[in-house]
């Protein structure tokens, strides 16, 4: 399947290719996959207007404009289409330092749900994936060993995990899944609340 890939994540792009998907950077694709930036943790008091705007742009605005352009093309062709937005689990639970990225994730997930409602009748499915911590993009404030211990499955998420989820969402097997957020985090968001601050013991 030819997918229009928006974002800059070479490791994830390679994993998608490994799942038999063919990323392209121009029109003519039946599916769109938008990838956000690596998560950043910043206390609210330390977040300046410029950085806040940049985080929102990287997670939400860029993904929306890519989706709108792709959507218009799909609708003009009169064909079905699939959008998978890769967000972050920081939108699932309040996390210290995750204000900007968490708020952006919720905003993008809302756009996904609205797209599912507005264009589902015209053959367009839209879903989101909210991955947990990945070692290559783990914020420096977090202890990798602690993140692993806090994950019920005992391991961090990999690019292969995300690529597998993307491939499934784009397949006929997920035909009735529309407007959903798939939390791909090994159960981390269920258990990290056992400590007031999951960044520390």
N, C-alpha and C positions, 0 to 999 in steps of 0.2 A: 504494500500500500504506500502510495506517495503522500507524504505529510509535509505541510508547510511548517517549518520550525522557526519559532521566534524566540530569541534570547541567546545567551552566550554561556554554554555549559558543554565543553568539548567531551568530558567524560560521559555525561548523560547522552549526548548525541551518539557517541560510539556504542553505548548500550542499546539505544533504540535501533541502530543498524543491526546489532546482534540479534534483535528480535524479529528481523525480517522487514522492518520498516525502512522506507527510503526517504530520508529528509531532503527537502529541496528548499531553496531560498527565494522562490518566485511563484507566480500564479499557476493555476491548473491543478491544485491539490484538492483531494476530497476531504482531508482532515487538517486541522490546525492544532499544534501543540505549542502553548506559550510557557516559557520558563522564566521564573523570577530570579532576582539576584541572590547571592548567598546571604543567609540571615545575619543581622547585626543586632547586638544588644546594647542599648544606650538608655540610661535613666532619663525619665521625662524632663527633669530639671536641667539636664545637659544637652538636650536636643534643640538645636537652633532651627530657625525657620527654613534656612537653605537646605539643611540635611533632611528635615522632615519632608519637604517638598520633593527632594531627590528620591527618598525612599518610596514615597507614594507614586512618583512617576515610574520608578523601576518595577514596582510590583503591579500597579493598577493601570495607570494611563497608557503606558506602552503596550500592555497586553490588550487593552480595550481598542486602541486604534488599529492594532494588527488584526484583532477579531473583526472589527467593523469592515475593514477593507476586504478581508477574506469572505465574510458573510455576504457582502454585496455581490461579489463575484459568483459565489455559489447560487445565490438566489437568481441572478441573471441567467445562469446556465439552466435553472430549473431542476437542479440535482439535490440529492441529500448530502448532508455534511456532518462532520463530527468535530467538536472543539473540546480539547482537554487542557485545562489550565492547571499548571503545577504551582501550588501556593506554598504554604508552610503551616505546620501544626501550631504555630504561635497564635493563630486565630481561634484555636479551640479552647484554650484555657489561659487565664492571665499569667504571664511569666515575667519575672523581674527583668527590666530592660527591654522587653519585647513590645513596648507600646506602639511604635511606628510600624513595625513589620506585622504585628498582630492586627492592628487596625486596618492595615492595607489588605491583609489576607481576607478579613471579613468583607471588606468592600468588593474585592475581586470575586469572592464566592457569591456575593449578592448579585453581581452582574451575570455570573454563570446561571444562577437560578432564573433570573429575568429572561435571559436568552432562551433558556429551556421552555419557558412558558410562551414567549412571543413567537418562537420559530419552530417549536416542536411540531405543530400542525403542518409545517412546510418541509418536514423531513430533516431538520437540523437538531441534533442532540448536543447538549453541553453538560459537561461534568468537570469536577475539580478533584485533584489529588493533593492532600495535605501531608507531605512526608515529615517524618521525624528527623532527628539529628543524623547527619551523614558525616563521616570522619573528615573528608576533604573540606567541608564547609562548616565545621564545628566552630562556633565563636570561641575566641581565645579565653574568654572568661569562664568557660566550662571545662571541667575535668573529664576527659574521655572515659576513664575507668568508672567514674561516678555515673556518667550518663548511661553506660552499659549496665551497671548494677541497678539503675532505676528503670530499666526497660524490661518488662516481664519476659520477653523472648531471649534476653541476654545478649543481644547484639544490636549494633546500630544499623540504620537503613543503608542500603547500597544503591548505586545507580541501576544495577540489574533488577532490584526490587521495583524501582519506579518504572523502568522500561517494561517490565512484565505487566504491571498494572495499566500502563498506557495502552499496550497492545490489546489487553482484554477489553478495555473501555471502547476501543475503536473497532472491536470485532462484532460480528452478528450475535455472539453469545451475550452481549450486554445491550441488546437492542432496546430493552424496556427500562434501562437505567438512564434517567434524564434529570438534570438539575440536582445531582447528588454531590456530596463532598466525601471522598474516600479517605479516611484517616489511616495512613500507612506509616505507623510509628511503633509497631511492636507492642502496643498497649501503654506507651509512655505517658500519654495524656490522661490515662486512667489512674496512674499511680504516683506521678511526680508530686501530687499534693500532700504526700505523707510527711513532707518537711516544709516549713515555712518558706525557705529559700533553697530551691533545688540546685543552685549553683555551688552550694557548699554542704559539707557533712552536717 
